[in-house]
Amino acid sequence: MLFLSFLTSFLLIISRIHAFDVMRYAEVQYSILYQEFLDSSKTAYPSVGRPEATAWETSNATAGWTVGFFAGVYWNLAENNMSQIGIKRALDVTAPIVPGHNYIHRVDSGFVVMASFGNGYRLLKLPDYLDTIVGMANLLAEEYNGVRYCGNSTSTTSLFSIYIDNMMNLELLFEAANQTKNETLYDIAFQYANVTLNHHFRENNSTYHIVVYNRTDCTAVRKHTAQGYADWSTWSRGQSWAIYGFTVTYRYTKYQPFLDIAIGATNYVLGRLSNDTDLVPYWDYDAPYNSTIPYQPRDTSAGAIFASALIELSEYVPTSELKNQYLTTAKTIIEQLSSSKYMIYGNPEYKLPALLANGTVGPYPRSLYDGSLSYSDYFFTQAIVRLRKLK
């Protein structure tokens, strides 16, 4: 532990002379967390934390929707340098995550599985990882099948809700369908995305967080938020989920309307950020910021997710001009997130072994703000790896 503290200090001294190396710093911070993980008998998965604290709030391997992000950071680090130590740590942290029929957050299993087993399978092609992906996709399909068969009069429930976050779970269904040639899984994911496309977006391509539907005819009966400022506002992380989710959906389907909405939603964000030199979004694009409300927190998770999505989306856009614009924006966000303004190292009072501070769960101020979030670190390191692979 003393050696790790010394190494952290050494990196900070270097950073004053050279550009700060986020991935080297991540190796240090997540070495500390790996030891804490071992000390907990492999049960403590960081979820959220206050930067001034010394320890994260944690969940166990089968009880939280964020557990895959902790493993995912190790897979990002492993992909960055493919060291034996890095791969072993990723394998160790992934192993206890065994989602199944009794998994509490089955509806969010795409978050859990693709950040952990999905990355691991992509890099190492482990057969048991693929078994997990396919098995959990079939369970997720049971949750999402109601959208595909909307209009079934025999259903026992008259209403159901779709969260914009759920676009992030479709990768699990599409990947399993791709690996097994299962057309049913593909069709469920496609129809889920199509319903979301038709009802979650306003005319300006901003998003609603939650849409409640009448199951008998799939009409939207209510549009509201649980984490944004107001039902009419645009929660910034929700907008990032939408851009990322539809980008991934286009990757698997090549269906033009999915690409169009990803571009439209991106351009909405760029328009909202156009008058701000800091491209890390506020927690809600419409939260009031004036003399009577002097503070609104930003959300580094929304910025990290958006940056990572932009890098992939830049590969699909129709013009080189748009590609360059998206990549330039992603690079700027990553540079700003890497600065002392947002990283843990930038504040001497911060003690948490993490990368980013200034994450906001939403809604502010009732939930954690200016905090560290496991998914901030995951998408931040993913964005850096993606960007480096383009060079």
GILINWO-V103100 format. One line per field, one symbol per residue. psi: psi as a letter, one per 30 degrees, with the letter a starting at -180 (. if undefined). burial: b if it has 16 or more other ideal C-beta (glycine too) atoms within 10 Angstrom, else e. Layout:
psi: ???
burial: ???
//
This chain:
psi: eeeeeeeeeeeeeeffelkkjeeeeeeeefeeeeeeeefghhfjjkdllkeflfklklllfggkffefeeeeeeeeeeeefhleeeeeeeeefeefjikaegkehefgfeeeeefdeeeeeeefhkefeeeeeeefeeeeeeefffeehkfjffkfkfllkkkfefffffeeeeeeeeffhjfeeeeeeeeeeeeeefffklfgglkkekkkljfeggkkfkkalffaelefljkeeeeeeeeeefeeeeeffhjefeeeeeeeeeeeeeefffgkfjgjllfkfgkkjaffifkklljfeeeeeeeeeeeeeffflfleeeeeeeeeeeeeeeeeeflfefleffjffkfkilekahkkekkkgflklhakkefeeefeeeeeeeeeff.
burial: eeeeeeebeebeeebeeeebebeebbbbbbbbbbebbeeeeeebbbbbbbbeeeebbbbebbebbbbbbbbbbbbbbbbbeeeeebbebbbebbebbebeeebebbbbbbbbbbbbbbbbbeeeeeeebbebbbbbbebbbeebbbbbebeeeeeeeeeeebbbbbbbbbbbbbbbbeeeebeebbebbbbbbbbbbebbbeeebbbbbbbebebeeeeeeebebebbbeeebbbbbbbbbbbbbbbbbbbbbeeeebbebbbbbbebbeebbeeeeebbbbbbbbbeeeeeeeebbbbbbbbbbbbbbbbbbbebbeeeebeebbbebbebbbebbbeeebbbbbeeebebbbbbbbbbbbbbeeebbbbbbbbbbbbbbbbbbbbeeee
//
